[in-house]
Amino acid sequence: MVYADRTGDVWDFPGIEPAFRTGTRFVRANAADLIKLPYGSCFFSLPGRFPVFYNRRNNDFNHIEVSRDGNEITAVSAFMASSYLRTYLPAYIKKEDAPVLSMWAYTGVVFTDGEFYVPGMRIDDDIRSDPSIHENDMQLEKSITELENRYPKNRLVKQLASCSTRYRCLCARNFFLSRFEAPVPTTPGCNALCAGCLSYQGVSSPFASSQERLDFMPSPEEISEVILHHFRAVPGAVASFGQGCEGEPLLRASDLAAAVRRVREKTERGTINLNTNGSIPEGVKMLINAGLDSIRISLNSPTREYYTRYHRPSGFGFDDVMRSVDEALSAGIFVSLNLFFMPGFTDMETETEELVRFLTRFPVNMIQARNLNIDPDFYFDLIEFRESDPIGILNLVNLLREKFPGIRLGYYNPSMRE
């Protein structure tokens, strides 16, 4: 078992068998579920939370509040690098005054054979966001200067420069480094108040947003200029509307359609993708008609009640999202489901059954399996979680691969030119 001291240093507790958590249940750590902590991952101490361990003698779970030298300790979590899917949460007991945790994907972690291990799997072999290829700040700074000089009036280029440096957005960095997928944020407003929104949290929220939201609306000319630059520079490039630093791009469907048409008038290269909440089916149709290649629609759950309690839509509902999925499938473009995974919820029997029904009705091309960045307890309370037995995240992944072999499982928006 590992723990953190009051300064945040991480220690192991020899001889104490670690535990994990799925939903609200504690489980023993199983070596078969573990992978080495991926390069570029982070540790977080969990304030107001004591680590839980498995007591083999009594065949139950207990927690530890102090280290061997008598100092109070806290539980520890890992935050895995991109493209990895967690399978278990960290196990802890909360104090009464424990604060709500900030927006990260908390993953269990153990120490064995001289190294840290986590319960997880690599869900996508694409390297576009591997930390090892982003250790090039000098090259990035040079590229930012070059592109800002080349496009001095393009506000979107300046926005991406800020994202790539201030927030180290790996997607924005890839734009300046002329590779993979370019982010194209366009929309300050949103028609949902998702609990885990990275760029906006209301005054009553228990945590802060992790980045500032875009505060202007780039013109179709600025948008198309960024996309065309990326498509000319990168074979098999992707450009995506709908980023963590903006609201809902469908609110600007007509402007985005104009930008897409401008791009397609000049090149057939590249994949134009829309990341969206799918709230406006008419906007989806408009963009498809303009030349959109692929769409990714976000869901925390295929269950109407859980969806509504998390996404908190305004002016649209679950049925509108389903219509957008149907619209995209009927048009024949590539359709991805951006499914937020939470161990013990996404893989519980009732949710698994609902997901199978959803995919049978809507045979999407891909499921992007993303860890949900949120305090698990806050999330479960918010959605009024009704727990059923979990089948396990790994078992859910295997079930999807077996039952729906035509659906790709991954993490990133693929290029249609692959």
C-alpha positions as CSV (number, residue, x, y, z in Angstrom):
1,M,0.0,0.0,0.0
2,V,1.1,3.6,-0.7
3,Y,0.3,6.8,1.2
4,A,1.3,10.4,1.2
5,D,2.7,12.4,4.2
6,R,1.8,15.9,5.1
7,T,4.4,17.4,2.6
8,G,3.0,15.3,-0.3
9,D,5.8,12.8,-0.5
10,V,4.7,9.3,-1.5
11,W,5.8,6.3,0.6
12,D,5.0,2.6,0.6
13,F,3.8,0.7,3.6
14,P,5.6,-2.7,3.5
15,G,3.6,-5.7,4.4
16,I,0.2,-3.9,4.1
17,E,-1.8,-5.4,1.2
18,P,-3.4,-2.6,-0.9
19,A,-7.0,-2.4,-1.9
20,F,-8.9,-0.7,-4.8
21,R,-12.4,0.5,-5.2
22,T,-15.1,0.0,-7.8
23,G,-18.3,2.1,-7.4
24,T,-18.6,2.2,-3.6
25,R,-17.1,-1.2,-3.0
26,F,-13.6,-2.1,-1.9
27,V,-11.8,-5.0,-3.7
28,R,-8.4,-6.6,-3.3
29,A,-5.6,-5.5,-5.6
30,N,-5.0,-8.3,-8.1
31,A,-1.6,-8.5,-9.9
32,A,-3.4,-9.5,-13.1
33,D,-5.1,-6.1,-13.2
34,L,-1.8,-4.1,-12.9
35,I,0.4,-2.3,-15.4
36,K,3.5,-0.3,-14.7
37,L,2.7,3.4,-14.1
38,P,2.8,4.9,-17.6
39,Y,5.5,7.4,-18.3
40,G,4.3,11.0,-17.8
41,S,1.6,10.0,-15.2
42,C,1.2,12.0,-12.0
43,F,0.5,11.4,-8.3
44,F,-2.1,13.1,-6.2
45,S,-2.5,13.1,-2.5
46,L,-6.2,12.9,-1.5
47,P,-6.8,15.4,1.3
48,G,-9.1,14.3,4.1
49,R,-9.0,10.7,3.0
50,F,-7.2,7.7,4.7
51,P,-5.9,4.8,2.6
52,V,-7.8,1.5,2.8
53,F,-6.0,-1.9,2.9
54,Y,-7.1,-5.5,2.8
55,N,-6.8,-7.3,6.1
56,R,-6.0,-10.9,5.1
57,R,-6.3,-12.2,8.7
58,N,-9.9,-11.0,9.1
59,N,-10.8,-11.1,5.4
60,D,-12.1,-7.5,5.5
61,F,-11.0,-4.0,4.7
62,N,-9.6,-1.5,7.2
63,H,-8.0,1.9,6.9
64,I,-4.8,3.5,8.3
65,E,-4.7,7.1,9.7
66,V,-1.1,7.5,10.7
67,S,2.4,6.3,9.5
68,R,4.7,4.2,11.6
69,D,6.2,7.3,13.1
70,G,2.8,8.6,14.2
71,N,2.1,11.3,11.6
72,E,-1.2,11.6,9.9
73,I,-1.3,10.3,6.3
74,T,-3.6,10.6,3.3
75,A,-4.5,8.2,0.5
76,V,-2.7,8.5,-2.9
77,S,-4.1,8.4,-6.5
78,A,-2.4,8.2,-9.8
79,F,-3.5,10.2,-12.9
80,M,-2.5,8.2,-15.9
81,A,-1.1,9.6,-19.1
82,S,-3.5,9.9,-22.1
83,S,-4.7,6.8,-24.0
84,Y,-4.8,4.7,-20.8
85,L,-8.1,3.6,-19.3
86,R,-8.3,3.0,-15.6
87,T,-10.0,-0.1,-14.3
88,Y,-10.2,0.7,-10.5
89,L,-10.4,3.7,-8.3
90,P,-8.2,4.4,-5.2
91,A,-9.6,3.0,-2.0
92,Y,-10.1,5.4,0.9
93,I,-12.2,6.4,3.8
94,K,-13.3,10.1,4.0
95,K,-13.1,12.4,7.0
96,E,-16.2,14.4,7.7
97,D,-14.5,17.6,6.6
98,A,-12.9,16.1,3.5
99,P,-13.0,18.6,0.6
100,V,-14.4,17.7,-2.8
101,L,-11.5,16.6,-5.1
102,S,-10.6,18.7,-8.1
103,M,-11.2,17.4,-11.7
104,W,-8.8,14.6,-12.3
105,A,-9.3,10.9,-13.2
106,Y,-8.3,9.3,-9.9
107,T,-6.8,5.8,-10.3
108,G,-5.6,3.3,-7.7
109,V,-1.9,2.8,-7.3
110,V,0.4,0.3,-5.5
111,F,4.1,-0.3,-5.0
112,T,5.6,-3.7,-5.8
113,D,9.0,-5.1,-7.0
114,G,10.5,-1.6,-6.6
115,E,8.1,0.1,-8.9
116,F,4.6,1.8,-9.0
117,Y,1.8,0.0,-10.7
118,V,-1.8,1.0,-11.5
119,P,-5.0,-0.9,-12.5
120,G,-5.4,0.1,-16.1
121,M,-4.9,-0.7,-19.8
122,R,-3.8,1.1,-22.9
123,I,-6.9,1.6,-25.0
124,D,-5.3,3.3,-28.0
125,D,-1.8,2.7,-29.5
126,D,-1.8,6.2,-31.2
127,I,1.1,8.2,-29.8
128,R,-0.2,11.7,-30.5
129,S,-0.5,12.6,-26.8
130,D,2.3,10.5,-25.4
131,P,4.3,12.7,-23.0
132,S,7.6,11.4,-24.4
133,I,7.0,13.2,-27.7
134,H,6.2,16.5,-26.0
135,E,9.5,17.3,-24.4
136,N,10.4,19.8,-27.0
137,D,9.6,23.3,-25.6
138,M,12.3,25.1,-27.5
139,Q,11.1,23.7,-30.8
140,L,7.5,24.6,-29.8
141,E,8.4,28.2,-29.0
142,K,10.2,28.6,-32.3
143,S,7.1,27.2,-34.2
144,I,4.7,29.4,-32.3
145,T,6.8,32.5,-33.2
146,E,6.8,31.5,-36.9
147,L,3.1,30.9,-37.1
148,E,2.2,34.1,-35.2
149,N,4.3,36.0,-37.6
150,R,2.7,34.2,-40.6
151,Y,-0.9,34.8,-39.4
152,P,-0.6,38.0,-37.3
153,K,-4.3,38.8,-37.5
154,N,-5.6,35.4,-36.7
155,R,-6.9,35.3,-33.1
156,L,-7.3,31.6,-33.1
157,V,-3.6,31.1,-33.7
158,K,-2.9,33.2,-30.6
159,Q,-5.5,31.2,-28.6
160,L,-3.8,28.0,-29.5
161,A,-0.4,29.5,-28.6
162,S,-1.8,30.2,-25.1
163,C,-3.3,26.7,-24.8
164,S,-0.1,25.0,-25.8
165,T,2.1,26.9,-23.3
166,R,0.0,28.0,-20.4
167,Y,-2.0,24.8,-20.1
168,R,0.4,22.5,-22.1
169,C,-2.5,21.3,-24.2
170,L,-0.9,18.4,-26.1
171,C,-3.4,18.8,-29.0
172,A,-2.6,22.5,-29.4
173,R,1.1,21.7,-29.2
174,N,0.7,19.2,-32.1
175,F,-0.8,22.0,-34.2
176,F,2.4,24.1,-33.9
177,L,4.6,21.0,-34.4
178,S,2.7,20.1,-37.6
179,R,1.5,16.6,-36.7
180,F,-1.6,14.6,-35.9
181,E,-4.8,16.5,-34.8
182,A,-5.3,20.2,-34.6
183,P,-7.8,21.7,-32.1
184,V,-10.1,24.3,-33.4
185,P,-12.0,26.1,-30.5
186,T,-14.7,28.4,-31.8
187,T,-17.5,28.9,-29.3
188,P,-17.6,30.7,-25.9
189,G,-21.2,29.8,-25.1
190,C,-22.8,26.5,-24.1
191,N,-26.2,25.0,-23.7
192,A,-25.3,22.5,-21.0
193,L,-23.8,22.8,-17.5
194,C,-21.9,19.5,-17.3
195,A,-20.7,18.8,-13.8
196,G,-17.2,18.0,-15.0
197,C,-16.8,20.9,-17.4
198,L,-13.1,21.8,-17.7
199,S,-13.6,25.4,-18.8
200,Y,-16.6,26.6,-16.8
201,Q,-17.8,26.1,-13.2
202,G,-20.5,28.3,-11.7
203,V,-20.1,30.2,-8.4
204,S,-21.7,27.4,-6.5
205,S,-19.4,24.8,-7.8
206,P,-17.2,23.1,-5.2
207,F,-14.2,23.2,-7.5
208,A,-12.5,25.5,-10.0
209,S,-12.4,25.1,-13.7
210,S,-9.0,23.8,-14.9
211,Q,-8.6,26.4,-17.7
212,E,-10.2,29.6,-19.0
213,R,-12.8,29.4,-21.7
214,L,-12.4,31.0,-25.1
215,D,-13.7,34.6,-24.8
216,F,-14.2,35.5,-28.5
217,M,-15.8,34.0,-31.6
218,P,-13.2,33.5,-34.4
219,S,-14.6,34.2,-37.9
220,P,-15.1,31.6,-40.5
221,E,-12.0,33.0,-42.3
222,E,-9.9,32.6,-39.2
223,I,-11.2,29.1,-38.6
224,S,-10.6,27.9,-42.2
225,E,-7.2,29.5,-42.2
226,V,-6.1,27.4,-39.2
227,I,-7.6,24.2,-40.7
228,L,-6.1,24.8,-44.2
229,H,-2.6,25.4,-42.7
230,H,-2.8,22.1,-40.8
231,F,-4.1,20.1,-43.7
232,R,-1.3,21.4,-46.0
233,A,1.4,20.6,-43.4
234,V,0.3,17.2,-42.2
235,P,-0.5,14.0,-44.1
236,G,-3.6,12.3,-42.7
237,A,-4.3,15.4,-40.5
238,V,-7.4,15.9,-38.3
239,A,-8.9,19.2,-37.3
240,S,-11.5,19.2,-34.5
241,F,-14.2,21.6,-33.4
242,G,-15.2,21.2,-29.7
243,Q,-12.3,21.5,-27.3
244,G,-11.9,21.7,-23.5
245,C,-11.4,25.4,-23.7
246,E,-14.8,26.2,-25.3
247,G,-18.5,25.6,-25.0
248,E,-20.7,23.9,-27.6
249,P,-19.7,24.4,-31.2
250,L,-23.2,23.5,-32.6
251,L,-24.3,26.9,-31.3
252,R,-22.3,28.3,-34.2
253,A,-23.3,25.7,-36.7
254,S,-23.9,28.2,-39.6
255,D,-20.5,29.9,-39.1
256,L,-18.7,26.5,-38.8
257,A,-20.5,25.3,-41.9
258,A,-19.2,28.3,-43.7
259,A,-15.7,27.6,-42.6
260,V,-16.0,23.9,-43.6
261,R,-17.2,24.9,-47.1
262,R,-14.2,27.3,-47.4
263,V,-11.8,24.5,-46.6
264,R,-13.5,22.0,-48.9
265,E,-13.4,24.5,-51.8
266,K,-9.7,24.5,-51.6
267,T,-8.7,20.9,-50.6
268,E,-10.0,17.4,-50.1
269,R,-7.2,16.6,-47.7
270,G,-7.6,16.0,-44.0
271,T,-10.5,15.0,-41.7
272,I,-12.8,17.7,-40.3
273,N,-14.2,16.4,-37.0
274,L,-16.8,17.8,-34.6
275,N,-16.7,17.1,-30.9
276,T,-20.1,17.9,-29.6
277,N,-22.9,17.2,-27.1
278,G,-25.2,16.5,-30.0
279,S,-27.8,18.9,-28.8
280,I,-28.9,20.4,-32.2
281,P,-29.6,17.7,-34.8
282,E,-30.3,20.4,-37.4
283,G,-26.9,21.9,-36.8
284,V,-25.3,18.4,-37.2
285,K,-27.1,18.1,-40.6
286,M,-26.0,21.5,-41.7
287,L,-22.3,20.7,-41.0
288,I,-22.5,17.3,-42.7
289,N,-24.0,19.0,-45.8
290,A,-21.0,21.4,-45.7
291,G,-18.5,18.6,-45.7
292,L,-18.0,17.4,-42.1
293,D,-16.2,14.0,-42.1
294,S,-16.7,12.7,-38.6
295,I,-18.5,13.5,-35.4
296,R,-17.9,12.6,-31.7
297,I,-20.8,12.8,-29.4
298,S,-20.3,12.8,-25.6
299,L,-22.2,10.8,-23.1
300,N,-21.6,9.9,-19.5
301,S,-24.2,7.3,-19.7
302,P,-26.7,5.8,-22.2
303,T,-29.3,6.0,-19.4
304,R,-31.6,9.0,-19.7
305,E,-31.7,9.9,-16.0
306,Y,-28.0,9.6,-15.4
307,Y,-27.3,11.6,-18.6
308,T,-29.5,14.4,-17.6
309,R,-28.2,14.7,-14.1
310,Y,-24.6,15.0,-15.2
311,H,-24.9,17.0,-18.4
312,R,-27.7,19.3,-17.1
313,P,-28.8,20.3,-20.6
314,S,-30.6,23.6,-21.3
315,G,-33.0,23.9,-24.2
316,F,-32.4,20.3,-25.4
317,G,-32.8,16.8,-24.0
318,F,-31.6,13.2,-24.3
319,D,-33.9,12.6,-27.3
320,D,-32.2,15.4,-29.3
321,V,-28.8,13.8,-28.7
322,M,-30.2,10.5,-30.0
323,R,-31.5,12.3,-33.1
324,S,-28.1,13.7,-33.7
325,V,-26.5,10.2,-33.5
326,D,-29.1,8.9,-35.9
327,E,-28.6,11.9,-38.3
328,A,-24.9,11.2,-38.5
329,L,-25.2,7.5,-39.0
330,S,-27.9,8.0,-41.7
331,A,-25.5,10.4,-43.5
332,G,-22.8,7.8,-43.5
333,I,-20.1,9.9,-41.8
334,F,-17.8,8.4,-39.2
335,V,-19.5,8.4,-35.8
336,S,-17.8,8.1,-32.4
337,L,-19.3,7.9,-29.0
338,N,-17.2,9.8,-26.4
339,L,-18.1,7.6,-23.4
340,F,-16.9,8.8,-20.0
341,F,-15.8,5.7,-18.0
342,M,-16.2,5.5,-14.2
343,P,-15.2,2.1,-12.6
344,G,-18.2,0.6,-10.8
345,F,-20.7,2.7,-12.7
346,T,-20.0,2.3,-16.4
347,D,-19.4,-1.4,-16.0
348,M,-22.2,-2.2,-13.6
349,E,-24.8,-4.7,-14.9
350,T,-27.6,-2.3,-15.4
351,E,-25.4,0.2,-17.3
352,T,-23.8,-2.6,-19.4
353,E,-27.2,-3.8,-20.5
354,E,-28.3,-0.2,-21.4
355,L,-25.1,0.3,-23.4
356,V,-25.6,-2.9,-25.3
357,R,-29.2,-1.8,-26.2
358,F,-27.9,1.6,-27.2
359,L,-25.2,0.2,-29.5
360,T,-27.6,-2.3,-31.0
361,R,-29.9,0.6,-31.9
362,F,-27.1,3.0,-32.9
363,P,-24.1,1.0,-34.4
364,V,-21.5,3.7,-34.1
365,N,-18.1,3.3,-35.7
366,M,-16.1,3.9,-32.6
367,I,-16.2,4.2,-28.8
368,Q,-13.7,6.6,-27.4
369,A,-13.2,5.3,-23.9
370,R,-12.3,8.3,-21.7
371,N,-11.7,8.4,-17.9
372,L,-14.2,10.8,-16.3
373,N,-12.3,13.6,-14.5
374,I,-14.3,14.1,-11.4
375,D,-14.5,13.3,-7.6
376,P,-16.2,9.8,-7.7
377,D,-18.2,10.5,-4.5
378,F,-19.4,13.8,-5.8
379,Y,-20.3,12.2,-9.1
380,F,-22.3,9.3,-7.5
381,D,-24.2,11.7,-5.3
382,L,-25.0,14.0,-8.2
383,I,-26.4,11.4,-10.5
384,E,-28.2,9.6,-7.7
385,F,-26.3,6.4,-8.4
386,R,-28.2,3.2,-7.9
387,E,-25.5,0.6,-7.7
388,S,-25.7,-2.9,-9.2
389,D,-23.0,-5.5,-9.4
390,P,-20.1,-4.5,-11.6
391,I,-18.7,-6.8,-14.3
392,G,-15.4,-5.1,-14.3
393,I,-14.0,-2.5,-16.8
394,L,-11.8,-5.1,-18.5
395,N,-14.7,-7.5,-18.8
396,L,-16.8,-4.7,-20.3
397,V,-14.1,-3.9,-22.9
398,N,-13.9,-7.6,-23.8
399,L,-17.7,-7.9,-24.0
400,L,-17.9,-4.9,-26.4
401,R,-15.1,-6.3,-28.6
402,E,-16.8,-9.6,-28.8
403,K,-20.4,-8.5,-29.2
404,F,-19.7,-5.5,-31.5
405,P,-16.6,-6.4,-33.5
406,G,-17.3,-3.7,-36.0
407,I,-17.0,-0.9,-33.4
408,R,-13.5,0.4,-32.9
409,L,-12.4,1.0,-29.3
410,G,-9.9,3.8,-28.7
411,Y,-9.1,7.2,-27.3
412,Y,-8.5,9.6,-30.2
413,N,-10.3,10.9,-33.3
414,P,-9.0,8.9,-36.2
415,S,-8.0,10.2,-39.6
416,M,-10.4,9.2,-42.3
417,R,-7.4,9.0,-44.6
418,E,-5.8,6.2,-42.6
